[in-house]
Each structure stands twice: as structure tokens, then as C-alpha cells.
Amino acid sequence: MSASERDLGSSRSLLSGLLALLLVAAAASLRSLATAPALVSWYGGLEKPAFSPPIAVFRPVWAALYLLMAFAFWRVLSLSPRVPGRRLAIVLFLAQLALNAFWSFLFLDAHSPLMGLIDIVPQWLLIVATIAAWVGFASLHNFEVWRLN
């Protein structure tokens, strides 16, 4: 790999990282608009199952999850556009991220656990599709490495 190819790759990686962080931070910020006002006042007063975590746990856990999502998204964005399944992985991730942010508006802002539950179903389907796309890519990659060696 030439120096110019390395520079291009590192520039693409930096831009990909910034884009991933920006999009995930935007989703997290939108989510917090609906979450912050309702978490203690409305959600705090609901009956919850015994396994429900304390409200104080939500913020650090979601912060960690969003950082991990940004990292995963950066990894996909950093791939060459010629990598099979890259575009599909990006579309699936962005759709899941949008539904994830929208959930807070349905469940917390609209005070509708039912609508939140309805939103979670397509989230699950998109997450499963994202996993299938990743495992499909990993399988294809593994096969080609085996075939070529």
C-alpha cells in the first residue's frame, strides 16, 4: 500500500468516525429530549417488574450502548465501498437507530408503553437482519480466505 493510499484510508477512517459519532449522538440527543422530562415524573410512578433496573442506571448504560453503536457504525463506514453488504449494513443500522430514538417519543413522551412495544418489534427485526448481514459477510470473507489459501 502506498503512502497516498494509507493517507486516504486514514482520512476516510477519521471522517467515518466523525460521521458515526455525529449520527449516533444526534439520535441520543433526540432520545434524551423525550426521556429527560418523563423518566422520573411519569416512568418513575409506573408499576414495574422486579427485574427493572433503578432509574439511575439508565443514563450510564445508554451512554455506553450509544458509544458502542457509534464504534460499530464507524467500523462499517470505514470499510471500502466495494465490500459486499456494506451498504445494506449501513441502511439496517440507520433504520434501527431511528426506531431506537423514536421509541422514547412513543413510550416516554406519549406515555404509551403499547406504542413503545410496537416500535420494538421492527427494531428487533432490523437488529436480527444486521446480525445476519454481518454473519453473512464474515462467512463470505472466511470462505474466500480459505479458498484463496
Backbone torsions as a table, in degrees:
resi	resn	phi	psi	omega
1	MET	NA	131.5	-179.2
2	SER	-77.5	165.5	179.2
3	ALA	-62.1	-38.5	179.9
4	SER	-67.4	-35.1	176.5
5	GLU	-67.1	-39.4	177.3
6	ARG	-64.7	-42.8	178.7
7	ASP	-61.8	-43.6	178.5
8	LEU	-62.7	-43.0	179.2
9	GLY	-63.7	-41.0	-179.6
10	SER	-72.1	-34.7	175.7
11	SER	-65.2	-43.6	178.3
12	ARG	-62.4	-40.2	179.7
13	SER	-64.6	-42.3	178.7
14	LEU	-64.2	-46.8	178.6
15	LEU	-63.5	-39.2	177.5
16	SER	-62.6	-41.9	179.0
17	GLY	-63.4	-43.2	178.6
18	LEU	-65.0	-42.8	178.6
19	LEU	-63.3	-45.3	179.2
20	ALA	-60.0	-47.2	-179.6
21	LEU	-63.5	-42.1	-179.5
22	LEU	-63.5	-47.7	-178.5
23	LEU	-66.9	-42.1	179.3
24	VAL	-69.5	-39.2	177.0
25	ALA	-64.5	-36.5	177.0
26	ALA	-63.4	-44.1	178.1
27	ALA	-63.5	-42.7	179.1
28	ALA	-64.0	-39.3	179.6
29	SER	-66.7	-43.7	176.3
30	LEU	-59.8	-44.8	-179.9
31	ARG	-59.6	-41.4	-177.6
32	SER	-68.2	-26.1	176.0
33	LEU	-60.0	-37.8	179.7
34	ALA	-86.6	-30.5	-174.1
35	THR	-77.1	-49.6	-172.3
36	ALA	-53.4	-49.9	-176.8
37	PRO	-70.9	-25.2	-172.5
38	ALA	-103.0	-14.9	-171.9
39	LEU	-61.5	-50.5	-178.7
40	VAL	-84.2	-47.1	-173.1
41	SER	-67.5	-46.0	-177.3
42	TRP	-98.9	-55.7	-176.7
43	TYR	-62.9	-37.5	179.8
44	GLY	-59.2	-28.0	-178.7
45	GLY	-90.6	-3.7	-179.3
46	LEU	-79.1	150.7	170.2
47	GLU	-70.9	133.9	-178.3
48	LYS	-130.8	156.4	178.2
49	PRO	-67.8	162.1	-177.8
50	ALA	-60.4	-28.1	-177.7
51	PHE	-86.0	2.5	179.9
52	SER	-67.8	128.3	-179.8
53	PRO	-73.0	158.6	175.8
54	PRO	-62.7	149.8	-178.4
55	ILE	-55.7	-35.5	-177.8
56	ALA	-62.4	-18.2	-178.2
57	VAL	-80.9	-26.2	-173.1
58	PHE	-59.3	-49.5	-174.8
59	ARG	-59.7	-52.8	-179.4
60	PRO	-66.4	-34.1	179.6
61	VAL	-67.7	-45.9	179.3
62	TRP	-66.4	-35.3	176.5
63	ALA	-61.0	-45.0	178.5
64	ALA	-64.0	-42.7	179.7
65	LEU	-63.1	-43.5	179.3
66	TYR	-66.2	-36.9	175.3
67	LEU	-63.7	-41.6	177.7
68	LEU	-65.7	-38.3	176.9
69	MET	-64.4	-41.5	178.9
70	ALA	-63.7	-40.4	178.6
71	PHE	-63.2	-46.7	179.8
72	ALA	-62.5	-42.5	180.0
73	PHE	-64.8	-40.5	176.3
74	TRP	-58.8	-42.5	179.9
75	ARG	-60.6	-41.5	179.9
76	VAL	-70.0	-44.8	-180.0
77	LEU	-62.8	-29.3	-178.7
78	SER	-74.5	-15.7	178.5
79	LEU	-66.7	153.1	174.9
80	SER	-61.5	140.8	177.2
81	PRO	-58.3	-16.7	179.5
82	ARG	-82.3	-8.3	-179.0
83	VAL	-67.5	126.5	-179.9
84	PRO	-59.9	134.9	176.4
85	GLY	85.9	-6.4	-177.9
86	ARG	-60.4	-49.4	-178.1
87	ARG	-61.5	-43.5	179.1
88	LEU	-62.0	-42.9	179.0
89	ALA	-61.1	-39.4	179.3
90	ILE	-65.8	-46.1	-179.7
91	VAL	-62.2	-46.1	-179.8
92	LEU	-62.1	-43.0	-179.7
93	PHE	-63.1	-47.4	-178.0
94	LEU	-64.4	-38.1	177.5
95	ALA	-64.7	-43.3	178.4
96	GLN	-64.4	-40.2	179.8
97	LEU	-63.9	-41.4	178.4
98	ALA	-63.7	-46.1	178.3
99	LEU	-63.6	-35.9	178.9
100	ASN	-61.7	-45.6	178.9
101	ALA	-68.0	-39.9	-178.6
102	PHE	-64.3	-29.3	-179.2
103	TRP	-54.4	-42.9	-178.1
104	SER	-61.6	-36.0	178.6
105	PHE	-69.5	-35.7	179.4
106	LEU	-75.4	-52.0	-174.8
107	PHE	-73.5	-52.5	-172.0
108	LEU	-90.8	-50.4	-176.3
109	ASP	-70.4	-42.1	179.9
110	ALA	-87.1	-2.2	-179.5
111	HIS	54.1	45.8	-176.9
112	SER	-129.4	89.6	175.1
113	PRO	-57.1	-32.7	178.9
114	LEU	-64.5	-47.1	179.5
115	MET	-65.0	-35.7	175.2
116	GLY	-61.5	-42.6	178.1
117	LEU	-63.8	-41.1	178.3
118	ILE	-62.9	-37.0	178.0
119	ASP	-67.4	-32.4	-176.7
120	ILE	-69.3	-29.9	-178.0
121	VAL	-60.0	-53.1	177.4
122	PRO	-66.4	-27.2	174.2
123	GLN	-59.6	-47.3	178.4
124	TRP	-58.5	-44.2	-179.4
125	LEU	-62.6	-41.3	178.5
126	LEU	-68.1	-38.0	177.5
127	ILE	-64.6	-44.5	177.8
128	VAL	-62.3	-42.1	178.3
129	ALA	-64.1	-38.8	177.9
130	THR	-64.0	-43.6	177.7
131	ILE	-62.4	-44.5	179.9
132	ALA	-61.8	-41.1	178.8
133	ALA	-63.6	-42.2	-179.9
134	TRP	-66.2	-46.6	-180.0
135	VAL	-65.0	-36.2	175.2
136	GLY	-61.7	-45.3	177.6
137	PHE	-62.3	-47.0	-178.9
138	ALA	-61.4	-39.2	178.7
139	SER	-65.4	-46.2	178.3
140	LEU	-60.6	-45.0	178.9
141	HIS	-60.6	-47.9	179.9
142	ASN	-59.4	-44.5	179.4
143	PHE	-60.7	-46.2	-178.4
144	GLU	-65.6	-39.0	176.5
145	VAL	-62.1	-43.6	178.0
146	TRP	-62.9	-46.0	-177.0
147	ARG	-63.5	-41.4	-177.4
148	LEU	-76.7	-16.6	-177.8
149	ASN	-118.6	NA	NA
